[in-house]
């Protein structure tokens, strides 16, 4: 990667990061990516009905390779808090997750068009929507419905995570728990049931669930709201809770326990409901599959020792369906999903070298 290519890649990543792209609101970033694809004269550039952005590099008659990077971000850039940049790092919300991953799509397109290279099969570049939070992998679902099993592989790009190869999909269940009561005045109706008090009691019971050390599992209450004023007994309260586990049976057991706590006998005057608001499937891909073997070789070619990872990404969906898929990172970083999200600039050339090695060698894999 020469200095000109590197500089352009960094400019692309910063331009993408500067476009707000919260989940369900990725349209402007999608339009920007489509314009970049069109400027490179890529084929079949279009935006589908839910906002995924597609472009095609024409190849031979082999099965196509689908390379995707999610457009959405957990946080938006703040106008009065610009990114911080030095020779080693760039810091800013969403710069790694996933502006850098999306910039890699543009770099792939630019490199193939500059070199006029024809791969053995088509390469589809896709910026997809709804990967984060309650997007529930909606964008990837559309991609998989389009291509199904008729691919050489699905390769998902994340800006951060260089060195890791996703070989298993981390199962996730997400629920909303709502508590309602009559409410009242904090003094004159003291003693009447409070929705907030009951929600706190339920939360304490759920967080007290003993989790196994192995398989690794987690419980997280990510959002909580309710009540009206400090001197009112709350008539409504709700929270969003997420459970994760590396083992599907453990995840199911945790789900049953959460449901039992939420639906067991509640105090008189209290109504509790629980509903599923999201899930991510479990699954595993054989480590001897060409997509995984090629990813290992690509990392070793750059001097990086590969590490197999159980994680949650867009690749989780095709993995759960038994399709060849994995997720690779472009660079290393820290403070993901915060205003201080940071990427390591010095690792980017290795990350892109890994990526192009993977593309070059995937179709040539020989067991």
C-alpha positions in Angstrom: 0.0 0.0 0.0 1.7 3.2 -1.1 1.4 6.6 0.7 -1.2 7.9 -1.8 -3.5 4.9 -1.3 -3.1 5.1 2.5 -3.8 8.8 2.6 -7.0 8.4 0.5 -8.1 5.5 2.7 -7.8 7.7 5.8 -9.7 10.5 4.1 -12.5 8.1 3.1 -12.8 6.8 6.7 -13.0 10.3 8.1 -15.5 11.4 5.5 -17.7 8.4 6.3 -17.4 8.9 10.1 -18.5 12.5 9.7 -21.9 11.5 8.3 -24.4 10.6 11.1 -25.6 7.1 10.6 -27.5 5.8 13.6 -29.3 2.4 13.2 -32.5 3.0 11.1 -31.1 6.3 9.9 -28.3 5.2 7.6 -29.6 6.8 4.4 -27.2 9.8 4.0 -24.2 7.5 4.6 -25.6 5.0 2.1 -26.0 7.8 -0.5 -22.4 8.8 0.1 -21.2 5.2 -0.4 -23.3 4.8 -3.5 -21.7 8.0 -5.0 -18.3 6.7 -4.2 -19.1 3.4 -5.9 -20.4 5.2 -9.0 -17.4 7.5 -9.2 -15.2 4.4 -9.4 -17.4 3.1 -12.3 -18.3 0.0 -10.5 -21.2 -2.0 -11.9 -24.8 -2.4 -10.7 -24.6 0.3 -8.1 -27.9 0.6 -6.4 -29.7 1.0 -3.0 -32.3 -1.6 -2.2 -35.7 -1.1 -0.5 -34.3 -1.1 3.1 -31.1 1.0 2.4 -28.4 -1.6 1.6 -25.9 -0.2 -1.0 -24.6 -2.6 -3.6 -21.8 -2.5 -6.2 -20.3 -5.2 -8.3 -16.7 -5.9 -9.6 -17.1 -8.1 -12.6 -15.4 -11.4 -12.4 -15.3 -14.8 -14.1 -17.8 -17.7 -13.9 -16.9 -18.8 -10.4 -19.3 -18.3 -7.5 -19.3 -14.7 -6.3 -17.7 -13.3 -3.1 -19.9 -11.0 -1.1 -18.0 -8.5 1.0 -20.1 -6.3 3.4 -19.6 -3.7 6.0 -22.4 -2.2 8.1 -23.3 1.4 7.6 -24.8 2.1 11.0 -23.1 3.4 14.1 -24.1 3.4 17.8 -23.1 7.0 18.2 -23.2 10.1 15.9 -20.3 12.5 15.4 -20.7 15.7 17.4 -20.2 19.0 15.7 -18.5 20.7 18.6 -16.4 17.6 19.4 -14.3 16.9 16.2 -12.2 13.8 15.8 -8.7 13.9 17.3 -5.9 12.8 15.0 -2.2 12.2 15.4 0.5 10.1 13.7 -0.6 7.0 15.5 -4.3 7.3 16.2 -7.7 8.7 15.2 -10.3 9.1 17.9 -14.0 9.8 17.3 -17.4 8.0 17.7 -17.8 5.4 15.1 -14.4 5.8 13.4 -13.7 2.1 14.0 -17.2 0.7 14.2 -17.7 1.0 11.3 -16.4 3.9 9.3 -13.1 2.1 8.7 -14.9 -1.0 7.6 -17.0 0.9 5.1 -13.9 2.7 3.8 -12.4 -0.7 3.1 -15.2 -1.4 0.7 -14.3 1.7 -1.3 -10.6 0.8 -1.2 -11.4 -2.7 -2.6 -13.4 -1.1 -5.5 -10.7 1.5 -6.2 -7.9 -1.1 -6.2 -9.6 -3.5 -8.6 -10.6 -0.7 -11.0 -7.2 0.9 -10.9 -5.4 -2.4 -11.6 -8.1 -3.6 -14.1 -8.0 -7.0 -12.4 -10.7 -9.6 -13.1 -11.3 -12.0 -10.2 -12.4 -15.6 -10.8 -16.0 -14.7 -9.7 -17.9 -11.5 -9.2 -17.2 -9.5 -6.1 -20.2 -7.8 -4.6 -19.5 -4.9 -2.2 -22.3 -4.1 0.1 -22.8 -1.4 2.7 -25.6 -2.8 4.8 -28.0 -1.3 7.4 -29.3 -2.3 10.8 -26.4 -4.3 12.2 -26.2 -2.5 15.6 -28.6 -2.6 18.5 -32.2 -3.4 17.6 -31.5 -3.5 13.9 -31.4 -7.3 14.4 -29.2 -7.8 11.3 -32.0 -6.7 9.0 -29.6 -5.6 6.3 -27.7 -8.9 6.3 -31.0 -10.8 6.2 -31.8 -9.1 2.9 -28.3 -9.8 1.6 -28.6 -13.5 2.5 -32.0 -13.7 0.9 -30.5 -12.3 -2.3 -27.5 -14.6 -2.6 -28.4 -17.6 -0.3 -25.8 -20.4 -0.5 -24.7 -19.5 -4.0 -21.5 -17.7 -2.9 -17.9 -18.7 -2.5 -18.2 -16.9 0.9 -19.6 -14.0 2.8 -16.9 -11.8 4.2 -17.9 -9.2 6.8 -15.6 -6.3 7.5 -15.4 -4.5 10.9 -13.0 -1.6 11.4 -11.7 -2.9 14.7 -10.6 -6.5 15.4 -7.5 -7.1 13.3 -6.1 -10.6 14.0 -9.5 -12.2 14.9 -11.4 -14.6 12.7 -15.0 -15.2 13.5 -15.7 -18.9 13.6 -18.8 -19.0 15.8 -21.8 -16.8 16.2 -22.6 -15.6 19.7 -26.2 -16.1 20.6 -28.1 -13.1 21.9 -31.7 -12.6 23.2 -33.1 -9.2 23.9 -36.3 -8.4 25.9 -38.4 -5.5 26.9 -40.0 -5.8 30.4 -42.9 -3.4 31.2 -44.4 -2.8 34.6 -47.6 -0.9 35.2 -49.5 0.0 38.4 -52.2 2.5 39.5 -49.6 5.0 40.7 -50.5 7.9 43.0 -49.1 10.6 45.3 -45.8 9.8 47.0 -47.2 10.9 50.4 -51.0 10.5 50.5 -50.8 7.1 48.6 -47.7 5.9 50.3 -47.7 2.1 50.4 -49.4 1.7 47.0 -47.3 -0.4 44.6 -44.9 1.5 42.4 -44.0 0.3 38.9 -40.4 1.6 39.4 -40.0 -0.1 42.7 -41.2 -3.4 41.2 -38.9 -3.0 38.2 -36.0 -2.5 40.5 -36.9 -5.6 42.4 -37.1 -7.6 39.2 -33.8 -6.2 38.0 -32.1 -7.2 41.2 -33.4 -10.8 40.9 -32.2 -11.0 37.2 -28.8 -9.6 37.9 -28.4 -12.1 40.8 -28.7 -15.0 38.4 -25.5 -17.1 38.8 -23.7 -17.3 35.5 -21.4 -20.1 34.5 -17.7 -19.3 34.2 -17.7 -21.6 31.2 -19.3 -21.2 28.7 -18.9 -17.4 29.0 -22.3 -15.7 29.4 -23.6 -12.3 30.3 -26.7 -10.3 31.4 -27.0 -6.6 30.7 -29.7 -4.1 31.4 -29.0 -1.5 28.7 -31.9 0.9 29.1 -34.4 1.8 31.8 -37.1 4.4 32.0 -40.4 5.3 33.8 -42.1 7.4 36.3 -43.4 11.0 36.1 -42.1 13.1 39.0 -40.1 12.8 42.2 -43.3 13.1 44.3 -45.3 10.6 42.4 -45.7 6.8 42.7 -44.7 5.6 39.3 -47.5 4.0 37.2 -45.2 2.9 34.4 -41.6 1.6 34.1 -39.8 -0.4 31.5 -36.3 -1.7 30.7 -34.4 -3.5 28.0 -32.4 -6.5 29.0 -30.0 -8.6 27.0 -28.6 -12.1 27.6 -25.6 -13.6 25.7 -23.9 -17.0 25.8 -21.3 -18.9 23.9 -23.5 -22.0 24.3 -27.0 -22.2 22.8 -28.4 -24.5 25.5 -27.1 -22.1 28.3 -28.7 -19.2 26.5 -32.0 -21.0 26.4 -31.7 -21.8 30.1 -31.0 -18.2 30.9 -34.0 -17.1 28.7 -36.3 -19.4 30.7 -35.1 -18.1 34.0 -35.6 -14.4 32.9 -39.2 -15.3 31.8 -39.9 -17.1 35.1 -38.7 -14.1 37.1 -40.7 -11.7 35.0 -43.9 -13.7 35.0 -44.0 -15.2 38.5 -46.6 -14.0 41.0 -46.4 -10.2 41.4 -47.7 -8.0 44.1 -51.4 -7.0 43.9 -51.9 -4.0 41.7 -48.9 -4.7 39.5 -48.9 -5.9 35.9 -45.7 -7.2 34.3 -45.2 -8.1 30.6 -42.1 -9.4 28.8 -41.6 -9.4 25.0 -38.7 -10.3 22.7 -37.4 -7.3 20.9 -34.3 -8.8 19.2 -32.2 -11.9 18.8 -29.0 -12.9 17.1 -28.6 -16.6 16.1 -26.0 -19.0 17.3 -23.9 -21.2 15.0 -20.4 -22.4 14.2 -18.4 -22.9 11.0 -15.8 -25.7 10.6 -12.3 -24.3 11.0 -11.2 -26.4 8.0 -13.6 -24.6 5.6 -11.8 -22.7 2.8 -13.1 -19.3 4.1 -11.4 -19.9 7.5 -8.2 -21.5 6.2 -7.8 -18.6 3.7 -8.4 -16.0 6.5 -5.7 -17.7 8.6 -3.2 -17.6 5.7 -4.0 -14.0 5.0 -3.2 -13.0 8.5 -0.1 -15.1 8.8 1.1 -13.5 5.5 1.1 -10.1 7.2 3.0 -11.5 10.3 -0.1 -11.6 12.5 -1.0 -14.8 14.4 -4.8 -15.4 13.9 -7.1 -15.9 16.8 -10.5 -17.7 16.4 -13.3 -15.7 17.9 -16.9 -16.3 19.1 -18.5 -13.0 18.3 -21.6 -11.2 17.1 -21.5 -9.6 13.7 -23.3 -9.6 10.4 -21.5 -12.9 9.7 -23.5 -14.5 12.5 -26.5 -14.8 10.2 -24.9 -16.8 7.3 -22.9 -18.8 9.8 -26.1 -19.8 11.6 -27.5 -21.0 8.2 -24.5 -23.1 7.4 -23.1 -20.8 4.7 -19.4 -20.1 4.4 -18.8 -16.8 6.2 -16.5 -15.0 8.6 -15.7 -11.5 9.9 -12.3 -9.8 9.7 -11.1 -6.6 11.3 -9.1 -3.9 9.4 -7.1 -2.5 12.3 -6.8 -2.6 16.1 -8.5 -0.1 18.4 -10.2 0.6 21.7 -13.1 2.3 23.5 -15.7 0.9 21.0 -19.2 2.4 21.2 -17.9 5.5 23.1 -17.1 9.1 22.1 -13.5 8.1 22.6 -13.5 5.2 20.1 -10.0 5.0 18.7 -8.3 3.2 15.8 -4.6 2.4 15.3 -3.4 4.0 12.1 -0.1 2.0 11.9 -2.0 -1.3 11.6 -4.2 -0.3 8.7 -1.7 -1.3 5.9 -1.5 -4.8 7.4 -5.3 -5.0 7.7 -5.7 -4.1 4.0 -2.9 -6.4 3.0 -4.7 -9.2 4.8 -7.9 -8.3 3.0 -6.4 -8.4 -0.5 -4.5 -11.6 0.2 -7.8 -13.2 1.2 -9.6 -12.1 -1.9 -6.7 -13.2 -4.2 -6.4 -16.7 -2.7 -10.0 -17.7 -1.7 -11.0 -19.1 -5.1 -7.6 -20.9 -5.4 -8.0 -22.8 -2.2 -7.0 -26.4 -2.5 -7.7 -28.8 0.5 
